Amino acid sequence: MRRLSLAPGLSQAERERYRRQLRLAGFGEAAQLRLRSASVLVSGCGGVGGAAALYLAAAGVGHLVLSRGGPLALEDLNRQVLATEDRVGWPAVWEVRDAVRRVNRHVQVDAVEEPIRRDGARRQVRRVDLALDAAAAFAERDALNRACVALRRPMVEVAVDDFAGHLTTFLPGETPCLHCLYRLRAEPDPDGPGVLGAAAGAMGCLAALEALKVLGRFGTPLAGRMLSVDLAAPRFSTYTVRRDPRCAVCAPPFPGGGGRAEGAARRTGSW
């Protein structure tokens, strides 16, 4: 993982700030230090990604890279609760950046005012230890997946449509990738799916928890499993997802070259 220039061990202020999570069984100071040294790319900082970013910062993840293109629209405010009416028309990612800074001033936050694209995805992914994918367009999700596989970065995949939510974690070389699950995917309706803000927030919180488990090495991530949620019922279920041995993206020897060695060098310990 990326190492920040910080004194070893937690300061007294950090122990006080994170006291309640330090008391968790299987967490402790070691997990907190891992979070402090970790960096996460959040792709798609809307209702889902914005909520995820906020909880990653609150938990003490040291560095967040927030990616989102386009201005904030009035119709976004039913779910993007980090924003305010007076900022309609501003870059939406600025609102998430500013909210994260208010929550935890010790977190380094970078805002990228454009979506993830195939030609720049590796550049962004190379900066981080994990990517959290909450993008609206499938082309963005596909580009991020390809970069994560090539560079051997774990990727938390989360989506919400209507009252349905889906969440899984991809570990390159060990689990399926996005392309294994969705070889072809139509782009969403340009007007966007129907979504209630609370549903988007719920999935964002679950995605943040999943990322924290991978980075902190506690609990059991959804590696090789998909969580499917019907938030209207409510009903939660998980099912196994399997790798496609002929996948054009993640089947060995990993198209793109060079990523296997670089990823192996960055990965420390078990997932």
Secondary structure as UniProt FT lines:
FT   HELIX           12..17
FT   HELIX           19..22
FT   TURN            25..26
FT   HELIX           28..36
FT   STRAND          39..43
FT   TURN            45..46
FT   HELIX           47..59
FT   STRAND          63..67
FT   HELIX           74..78
FT   TURN            81..82
FT   HELIX           85..87
FT   TURN            88..89
FT   HELIX           92..103
FT   TURN            105..106
FT   STRAND          108..112
FT   TURN            118..120
FT   HELIX           121..125
FT   TURN            126..127
FT   STRAND          130..133
FT   HELIX           138..151
FT   STRAND          155..162
FT   STRAND          164..170
FT   TURN            172..174
FT   HELIX           178..181
FT   TURN            190..191
FT   HELIX           197..216
FT   STRAND          225..230
FT   TURN            231..234
FT   STRAND          235..240
FT   TURN            245..246
FT   TURN            248..250
FT   TURN            252..253
FT   TURN            255..256
FT   HELIX           259..266
//
